[in-house]
Amino acid sequence: MIKKVKAGYKVLSSKGKNLGGPFITEAEAKKRLRQVEFFKHKKG
């Protein structure tokens, strides 16, 4: 999930772990979230 913080936007897991950021724009955070999802579902 993407959460707005004072420094910009952070990408967090469902359990609250930081997966990247802070990013200046929400678009950068969405790009990082897509990267995380890609590698999460990648097989072999």
PDBQT receptor file of N, H, CA, C and O in Angstrom, charges set to zero:
ATOM      1  N   MET A   1       0.846  -1.173   0.000  1.00  0.00    +0.000 N 
ATOM      2  CA  MET A   1       0.000   0.000   0.000  1.00  0.00    +0.000 C 
ATOM      3  C   MET A   1       0.890   1.235   0.000  1.00  0.00    +0.000 C 
ATOM      4  O   MET A   1       2.056   1.172   0.389  1.00  0.00    +0.000 OA
ATOM      5  N   ILE A   2       0.343   2.327  -0.428  1.00  0.00    +0.000 N 
ATOM      6  H   ILE A   2      -0.604   2.377  -0.744  1.00  0.00    +0.000 HD
ATOM      7  CA  ILE A   2       1.067   3.598  -0.462  1.00  0.00    +0.000 C 
ATOM      8  C   ILE A   2       0.485   4.487   0.619  1.00  0.00    +0.000 C 
ATOM      9  O   ILE A   2      -0.732   4.645   0.723  1.00  0.00    +0.000 OA
ATOM     10  N   LYS A   3       1.367   5.068   1.426  1.00  0.00    +0.000 N 
ATOM     11  H   LYS A   3       2.355   4.940   1.342  1.00  0.00    +0.000 HD
ATOM     12  CA  LYS A   3       0.928   5.915   2.529  1.00  0.00    +0.000 C 
ATOM     13  C   LYS A   3       1.592   7.276   2.423  1.00  0.00    +0.000 C 
ATOM     14  O   LYS A   3       2.800   7.364   2.203  1.00  0.00    +0.000 OA
ATOM     15  N   LYS A   4       0.819   8.327   2.577  1.00  0.00    +0.000 N 
ATOM     16  H   LYS A   4      -0.162   8.255   2.756  1.00  0.00    +0.000 HD
ATOM     17  CA  LYS A   4       1.363   9.681   2.544  1.00  0.00    +0.000 C 
ATOM     18  C   LYS A   4       1.977   9.996   3.904  1.00  0.00    +0.000 C 
ATOM     19  O   LYS A   4       1.328   9.870   4.943  1.00  0.00    +0.000 OA
ATOM     20  N   VAL A   5       3.250  10.410   3.873  1.00  0.00    +0.000 N 
ATOM     21  H   VAL A   5       3.777  10.512   3.029  1.00  0.00    +0.000 HD
ATOM     22  CA  VAL A   5       3.950  10.805   5.090  1.00  0.00    +0.000 C 
ATOM     23  C   VAL A   5       4.497  12.210   4.890  1.00  0.00    +0.000 C 
ATOM     24  O   VAL A   5       4.391  12.776   3.802  1.00  0.00    +0.000 OA
ATOM     25  N   LYS A   6       5.071  12.759   5.924  1.00  0.00    +0.000 N 
ATOM     26  H   LYS A   6       5.157  12.299   6.808  1.00  0.00    +0.000 HD
ATOM     27  CA  LYS A   6       5.576  14.126   5.878  1.00  0.00    +0.000 C 
ATOM     28  C   LYS A   6       6.600  14.321   4.757  1.00  0.00    +0.000 C 
ATOM     29  O   LYS A   6       6.619  15.366   4.106  1.00  0.00    +0.000 OA
ATOM     30  N   ALA A   7       7.450  13.316   4.536  1.00  0.00    +0.000 N 
ATOM     31  H   ALA A   7       7.435  12.467   5.065  1.00  0.00    +0.000 HD
ATOM     32  CA  ALA A   7       8.523  13.425   3.542  1.00  0.00    +0.000 C 
ATOM     33  C   ALA A   7       8.053  13.115   2.121  1.00  0.00    +0.000 C 
ATOM     34  O   ALA A   7       8.819  13.306   1.176  1.00  0.00    +0.000 OA
ATOM     35  N   GLY A   8       6.816  12.643   1.941  1.00  0.00    +0.000 N 
ATOM     36  H   GLY A   8       6.194  12.488   2.708  1.00  0.00    +0.000 HD
ATOM     37  CA  GLY A   8       6.318  12.301   0.612  1.00  0.00    +0.000 C 
ATOM     38  C   GLY A   8       5.415  11.093   0.684  1.00  0.00    +0.000 C 
ATOM     39  O   GLY A   8       4.406  11.105   1.389  1.00  0.00    +0.000 OA
ATOM     40  N   TYR A   9       5.777  10.040  -0.049  1.00  0.00    +0.000 N 
ATOM     41  H   TYR A   9       6.597  10.030  -0.621  1.00  0.00    +0.000 HD
ATOM     42  CA  TYR A   9       4.985   8.813  -0.076  1.00  0.00    +0.000 C 
ATOM     43  C   TYR A   9       5.881   7.623   0.221  1.00  0.00    +0.000 C 
ATOM     44  O   TYR A   9       7.023   7.571  -0.237  1.00  0.00    +0.000 OA
ATOM     45  N   LYS A  10       5.370   6.670   0.983  1.00  0.00    +0.000 N 
ATOM     46  H   LYS A  10       4.443   6.712   1.355  1.00  0.00    +0.000 HD
ATOM     47  CA  LYS A  10       6.096   5.444   1.309  1.00  0.00    +0.000 C 
ATOM     48  C   LYS A  10       5.305   4.245   0.824  1.00  0.00    +0.000 C 
ATOM     49  O   LYS A  10       4.074   4.253   0.829  1.00  0.00    +0.000 OA
ATOM     50  N   VAL A  11       6.037   3.195   0.399  1.00  0.00    +0.000 N 
ATOM     51  H   VAL A  11       7.037   3.189   0.395  1.00  0.00    +0.000 HD
ATOM     52  CA  VAL A  11       5.402   1.936   0.032  1.00  0.00    +0.000 C 
ATOM     53  C   VAL A  11       5.558   1.002   1.222  1.00  0.00    +0.000 C 
ATOM     54  O   VAL A  11       6.672   0.740   1.676  1.00  0.00    +0.000 OA
ATOM     55  N   LEU A  12       4.433   0.500   1.726  1.00  0.00    +0.000 N 
ATOM     56  H   LEU A  12       3.527   0.713   1.358  1.00  0.00    +0.000 HD
ATOM     57  CA  LEU A  12       4.432  -0.358   2.901  1.00  0.00    +0.000 C 
ATOM     58  C   LEU A  12       3.779  -1.694   2.579  1.00  0.00    +0.000 C 
ATOM     59  O   LEU A  12       2.881  -1.778   1.741  1.00  0.00    +0.000 OA
ATOM     60  N   SER A  13       4.246  -2.739   3.262  1.00  0.00    +0.000 N 
ATOM     61  H   SER A  13       4.975  -2.671   3.943  1.00  0.00    +0.000 HD
ATOM     62  CA  SER A  13       3.600  -4.044   3.141  1.00  0.00    +0.000 C 
ATOM     63  C   SER A  13       2.322  -4.022   3.961  1.00  0.00    +0.000 C 
ATOM     64  O   SER A  13       2.057  -3.071   4.697  1.00  0.00    +0.000 OA
ATOM     65  N   SER A  14       1.535  -5.078   3.827  1.00  0.00    +0.000 N 
ATOM     66  H   SER A  14       1.750  -5.850   3.229  1.00  0.00    +0.000 HD
ATOM     67  CA  SER A  14       0.281  -5.136   4.592  1.00  0.00    +0.000 C 
ATOM     68  C   SER A  14       0.535  -5.203   6.092  1.00  0.00    +0.000 C 
ATOM     69  O   SER A  14      -0.320  -4.819   6.891  1.00  0.00    +0.000 OA
ATOM     70  N   LYS A  15       1.730  -5.698   6.476  1.00  0.00    +0.000 N 
ATOM     71  H   LYS A  15       2.424  -6.009   5.827  1.00  0.00    +0.000 HD
ATOM     72  CA  LYS A  15       2.080  -5.772   7.893  1.00  0.00    +0.000 C 
ATOM     73  C   LYS A  15       2.782  -4.508   8.388  1.00  0.00    +0.000 C 
ATOM     74  O   LYS A  15       3.087  -4.393   9.575  1.00  0.00    +0.000 OA
ATOM     75  N   GLY A  16       3.037  -3.563   7.488  1.00  0.00    +0.000 N 
ATOM     76  H   GLY A  16       2.789  -3.656   6.524  1.00  0.00    +0.000 HD
ATOM     77  CA  GLY A  16       3.596  -2.285   7.888  1.00  0.00    +0.000 C 
ATOM     78  C   GLY A  16       5.083  -2.116   7.661  1.00  0.00    +0.000 C 
ATOM     79  O   GLY A  16       5.647  -1.091   8.044  1.00  0.00    +0.000 OA
ATOM     80  N   LYS A  17       5.743  -3.107   7.040  1.00  0.00    +0.000 N 
ATOM     81  H   LYS A  17       5.285  -3.940   6.729  1.00  0.00    +0.000 HD
ATOM     82  CA  LYS A  17       7.169  -2.983   6.777  1.00  0.00    +0.000 C 
ATOM     83  C   LYS A  17       7.407  -2.039   5.607  1.00  0.00    +0.000 C 
ATOM     84  O   LYS A  17       6.632  -2.013   4.651  1.00  0.00    +0.000 OA
ATOM     85  N   ASN A  18       8.484  -1.263   5.692  1.00  0.00    +0.000 N 
ATOM     86  H   ASN A  18       9.113  -1.284   6.469  1.00  0.00    +0.000 HD
ATOM     87  CA  ASN A  18       8.825  -0.325   4.640  1.00  0.00    +0.000 C 
ATOM     88  C   ASN A  18       9.408  -1.071   3.439  1.00  0.00    +0.000 C 
ATOM     89  O   ASN A  18      10.368  -1.828   3.582  1.00  0.00    +0.000 OA
ATOM     90  N   LEU A  19       8.829  -0.858   2.261  1.00  0.00    +0.000 N 
ATOM     91  H   LEU A  19       8.049  -0.243   2.145  1.00  0.00    +0.000 HD
ATOM     92  CA  LEU A  19       9.313  -1.498   1.036  1.00  0.00    +0.000 C 
ATOM     93  C   LEU A  19       9.933  -0.492   0.076  1.00  0.00    +0.000 C 
ATOM     94  O   LEU A  19      10.311  -0.858  -1.036  1.00  0.00    +0.000 OA
ATOM     95  N   GLY A  20      10.043   0.750   0.480  1.00  0.00    +0.000 N 
ATOM     96  H   GLY A  20       9.736   1.047   1.384  1.00  0.00    +0.000 HD
ATOM     97  CA  GLY A  20      10.662   1.757  -0.361  1.00  0.00    +0.000 C 
ATOM     98  C   GLY A  20      10.168   3.139  -0.015  1.00  0.00    +0.000 C 
ATOM     99  O   GLY A  20       9.041   3.334   0.442  1.00  0.00    +0.000 OA
ATOM    100  N   GLY A  21      11.053   4.096  -0.248  1.00  0.00    +0.000 N 
ATOM    101  H   GLY A  21      11.968   3.937  -0.619  1.00  0.00    +0.000 HD
ATOM    102  CA  GLY A  21      10.652   5.474  -0.053  1.00  0.00    +0.000 C 
ATOM    103  C   GLY A  21      11.425   6.127   1.070  1.00  0.00    +0.000 C 
ATOM    104  O   GLY A  21      12.281   5.482   1.676  1.00  0.00    +0.000 OA
ATOM    105  N   PRO A  22      11.159   7.351   1.358  1.00  0.00    +0.000 N 
ATOM    106  CA  PRO A  22      10.051   8.138   0.830  1.00  0.00    +0.000 C 
ATOM    107  C   PRO A  22      10.307   8.648  -0.589  1.00  0.00    +0.000 C 
ATOM    108  O   PRO A  22      11.435   8.980  -0.954  1.00  0.00    +0.000 OA
ATOM    109  N   PHE A  23       9.247   8.700  -1.368  1.00  0.00    +0.000 N 
ATOM    110  H   PHE A  23       8.330   8.431  -1.071  1.00  0.00    +0.000 HD
ATOM    111  CA  PHE A  23       9.295   9.201  -2.729  1.00  0.00    +0.000 C 
ATOM    112  C   PHE A  23       8.614  10.560  -2.766  1.00  0.00    +0.000 C 
ATOM    113  O   PHE A  23       7.674  10.817  -2.014  1.00  0.00    +0.000 OA
ATOM    114  N   ILE A  24       9.101  11.435  -3.657  1.00  0.00    +0.000 N 
ATOM    115  H   ILE A  24       9.865  11.226  -4.268  1.00  0.00    +0.000 HD
ATOM    116  CA  ILE A  24       8.546  12.785  -3.759  1.00  0.00    +0.000 C 
ATOM    117  C   ILE A  24       7.123  12.744  -4.310  1.00  0.00    +0.000 C 
ATOM    118  O   ILE A  24       6.225  13.391  -3.770  1.00  0.00    +0.000 OA
ATOM    119  N   THR A  25       6.917  11.973  -5.397  1.00  0.00    +0.000 N 
ATOM    120  H   THR A  25       7.646  11.448  -5.835  1.00  0.00    +0.000 HD
ATOM    121  CA  THR A  25       5.604  11.944  -6.035  1.00  0.00    +0.000 C 
ATOM    122  C   THR A  25       4.917  10.601  -5.818  1.00  0.00    +0.000 C 
ATOM    123  O   THR A  25       5.565   9.589  -5.555  1.00  0.00    +0.000 OA
ATOM    124  N   GLU A  26       3.607  10.615  -5.933  1.00  0.00    +0.000 N 
ATOM    125  H   GLU A  26       3.080  11.438  -6.146  1.00  0.00    +0.000 HD
ATOM    126  CA  GLU A  26       2.839   9.380  -5.795  1.00  0.00    +0.000 C 
ATOM    127  C   GLU A  26       3.109   8.449  -6.976  1.00  0.00    +0.000 C 
ATOM    128  O   GLU A  26       3.032   7.230  -6.828  1.00  0.00    +0.000 OA
ATOM    129  N   ALA A  27       3.423   9.004  -8.138  1.00  0.00    +0.000 N 
ATOM    130  H   ALA A  27       3.485   9.995  -8.258  1.00  0.00    +0.000 HD
ATOM    131  CA  ALA A  27       3.724   8.185  -9.317  1.00  0.00    +0.000 C 
ATOM    132  C   ALA A  27       4.971   7.340  -9.091  1.00  0.00    +0.000 C 
ATOM    133  O   ALA A  27       5.010   6.180  -9.500  1.00  0.00    +0.000 OA
ATOM    134  N   GLU A  28       5.987   7.900  -8.449  1.00  0.00    +0.000 N 
ATOM    135  H   GLU A  28       5.955   8.843  -8.116  1.00  0.00    +0.000 HD
ATOM    136  CA  GLU A  28       7.198   7.138  -8.132  1.00  0.00    +0.000 C 
ATOM    137  C   GLU A  28       6.879   6.003  -7.164  1.00  0.00    +0.000 C 
ATOM    138  O   GLU A  28       7.403   4.898  -7.305  1.00  0.00    +0.000 OA
ATOM    139  N   ALA A  29       6.034   6.271  -6.197  1.00  0.00    +0.000 N 
ATOM    140  H   ALA A  29       5.608   7.169  -6.083  1.00  0.00    +0.000 HD
ATOM    141  CA  ALA A  29       5.642   5.254  -5.228  1.00  0.00    +0.000 C 
ATOM    142  C   ALA A  29       4.862   4.134  -5.910  1.00  0.00    +0.000 C 
ATOM    143  O   ALA A  29       5.056   2.963  -5.584  1.00  0.00    +0.000 OA
ATOM    144  N   LYS A  30       3.981   4.477  -6.854  1.00  0.00    +0.000 N 
ATOM    145  H   LYS A  30       3.823   5.428  -7.118  1.00  0.00    +0.000 HD
ATOM    146  CA  LYS A  30       3.220   3.462  -7.586  1.00  0.00    +0.000 C 
ATOM    147  C   LYS A  30       4.146   2.606  -8.432  1.00  0.00    +0.000 C 
ATOM    148  O   LYS A  30       3.933   1.400  -8.559  1.00  0.00    +0.000 OA
ATOM    149  N   LYS A  31       5.179   3.220  -9.017  1.00  0.00    +0.000 N 
ATOM    150  H   LYS A  31       5.353   4.200  -8.914  1.00  0.00    +0.000 HD
ATOM    151  CA  LYS A  31       6.153   2.473  -9.812  1.00  0.00    +0.000 C 
ATOM    152  C   LYS A  31       6.874   1.451  -8.933  1.00  0.00    +0.000 C 
ATOM    153  O   LYS A  31       7.065   0.307  -9.344  1.00  0.00    +0.000 OA
ATOM    154  N   ARG A  32       7.269   1.851  -7.741  1.00  0.00    +0.000 N 
ATOM    155  H   ARG A  32       7.113   2.781  -7.407  1.00  0.00    +0.000 HD
ATOM    156  CA  ARG A  32       7.946   0.948  -6.810  1.00  0.00    +0.000 C 
ATOM    157  C   ARG A  32       7.005  -0.179  -6.372  1.00  0.00    +0.000 C 
ATOM    158  O   ARG A  32       7.430  -1.328  -6.250  1.00  0.00    +0.000 OA
ATOM    159  N   LEU A  33       5.744   0.141  -6.139  1.00  0.00    +0.000 N 
ATOM    160  H   LEU A  33       5.398   1.075  -6.239  1.00  0.00    +0.000 HD
ATOM    161  CA  LEU A  33       4.763  -0.869  -5.741  1.00  0.00    +0.000 C 
ATOM    162  C   LEU A  33       4.602  -1.910  -6.846  1.00  0.00    +0.000 C 
ATOM    163  O   LEU A  33       4.490  -3.100  -6.551  1.00  0.00    +0.000 OA
ATOM    164  N   ARG A  34       4.588  -1.486  -8.113  1.00  0.00    +0.000 N 
ATOM    165  H   ARG A  34       4.679  -0.519  -8.352  1.00  0.00    +0.000 HD
ATOM    166  CA  ARG A  34       4.518  -2.425  -9.231  1.00  0.00    +0.000 C 
ATOM    167  C   ARG A  34       5.738  -3.332  -9.257  1.00  0.00    +0.000 C 
ATOM    168  O   ARG A  34       5.614  -4.523  -9.539  1.00  0.00    +0.000 OA
ATOM    169  N   GLN A  35       6.928  -2.783  -8.964  1.00  0.00    +0.000 N 
ATOM    170  H   GLN A  35       7.029  -1.815  -8.735  1.00  0.00    +0.000 HD
ATOM    171  CA  GLN A  35       8.150  -3.595  -8.915  1.00  0.00    +0.000 C 
ATOM    172  C   GLN A  35       8.043  -4.659  -7.836  1.00  0.00    +0.000 C 
ATOM    173  O   GLN A  35       8.391  -5.816  -8.071  1.00  0.00    +0.000 OA
ATOM    174  N   VAL A  36       7.567  -4.283  -6.659  1.00  0.00    +0.000 N 
ATOM    175  H   VAL A  36       7.285  -3.343  -6.468  1.00  0.00    +0.000 HD
ATOM    176  CA  VAL A  36       7.433  -5.217  -5.542  1.00  0.00    +0.000 C 
ATOM    177  C   VAL A  36       6.467  -6.332  -5.907  1.00  0.00    +0.000 C 
ATOM    178  O   VAL A  36       6.754  -7.505  -5.669  1.00  0.00    +0.000 OA
ATOM    179  N   GLU A  37       5.319  -5.976  -6.484  1.00  0.00    +0.000 N 
ATOM    180  H   GLU A  37       5.085  -5.023  -6.677  1.00  0.00    +0.000 HD
ATOM    181  CA  GLU A  37       4.321  -6.974  -6.870  1.00  0.00    +0.000 C 
ATOM    182  C   GLU A  37       4.868  -7.907  -7.942  1.00  0.00    +0.000 C 
ATOM    183  O   GLU A  37       4.588  -9.106  -7.915  1.00  0.00    +0.000 OA
ATOM    184  N   PHE A  38       5.639  -7.382  -8.880  1.00  0.00    +0.000 N 
ATOM    185  H   PHE A  38       5.867  -6.408  -8.902  1.00  0.00    +0.000 HD
ATOM    186  CA  PHE A  38       6.219  -8.204  -9.939  1.00  0.00    +0.000 C 
ATOM    187  C   PHE A  38       7.114  -9.289  -9.346  1.00  0.00    +0.000 C 
ATOM    188  O   PHE A  38       6.976 -10.464  -9.686  1.00  0.00    +0.000 OA
ATOM    189  N   PHE A  39       8.015  -8.905  -8.475  1.00  0.00    +0.000 N 
ATOM    190  H   PHE A  39       8.128  -7.951  -8.199  1.00  0.00    +0.000 HD
ATOM    191  CA  PHE A  39       8.944  -9.882  -7.908  1.00  0.00    +0.000 C 
ATOM    192  C   PHE A  39       8.277 -10.816  -6.903  1.00  0.00    +0.000 C 
ATOM    193  O   PHE A  39       8.742 -11.935  -6.688  1.00  0.00    +0.000 OA
ATOM    194  N   LYS A  40       7.190 -10.358  -6.289  1.00  0.00    +0.000 N 
ATOM    195  H   LYS A  40       6.812  -9.448  -6.464  1.00  0.00    +0.000 HD
ATOM    196  CA  LYS A  40       6.450 -11.195  -5.361  1.00  0.00    +0.000 C 
ATOM    197  C   LYS A  40       5.795 -12.372  -6.090  1.00  0.00    +0.000 C 
ATOM    198  O   LYS A  40       5.710 -13.475  -5.551  1.00  0.00    +0.000 OA
ATOM    199  N   HIS A  41       5.336 -12.127  -7.318  1.00  0.00    +0.000 N 
ATOM    200  H   HIS A  41       5.406 -11.231  -7.757  1.00  0.00    +0.000 HD
ATOM    201  CA  HIS A  41       4.616 -13.149  -8.074  1.00  0.00    +0.000 C 
ATOM    202  C   HIS A  41       5.479 -13.853  -9.119  1.00  0.00    +0.000 C 
ATOM    203  O   HIS A  41       5.000 -14.747  -9.816  1.00  0.00    +0.000 OA
ATOM    204  N   LYS A  42       6.746 -13.455  -9.230  1.00  0.00    +0.000 N 
ATOM    205  H   LYS A  42       7.135 -12.729  -8.664  1.00  0.00    +0.000 HD
ATOM    206  CA  LYS A  42       7.631 -14.048 -10.236  1.00  0.00    +0.000 C 
ATOM    207  C   LYS A  42       7.950 -15.496  -9.873  1.00  0.00    +0.000 C 
ATOM    208  O   LYS A  42       8.255 -15.804  -8.721  1.00  0.00    +0.000 OA
ATOM    209  N   LYS A  43       7.879 -16.363 -10.849  1.00  0.00    +0.000 N 
ATOM    210  H   LYS A  43       7.631 -16.113 -11.785  1.00  0.00    +0.000 HD
ATOM    211  CA  LYS A  43       8.185 -17.792 -10.643  1.00  0.00    +0.000 C 
ATOM    212  C   LYS A  43       9.486 -18.123 -11.375  1.00  0.00    +0.000 C 
ATOM    213  O   LYS A  43       9.692 -17.728 -12.522  1.00  0.00    +0.000 OA
ATOM    214  N   GLY A  44      10.368 -18.868 -10.672  1.00  0.00    +0.000 N 
ATOM    215  H   GLY A  44      10.201 -19.189  -9.740  1.00  0.00    +0.000 HD
ATOM    216  CA  GLY A  44      11.589 -19.403 -11.247  1.00  0.00    +0.000 C 
ATOM    217  C   GLY A  44      12.369 -18.431 -12.002  1.00  0.00    +0.000 C 
ATOM    218  O   GLY A  44      13.425 -18.769 -12.536  1.00  0.00    +0.000 OA
TER     219      GLY A  44
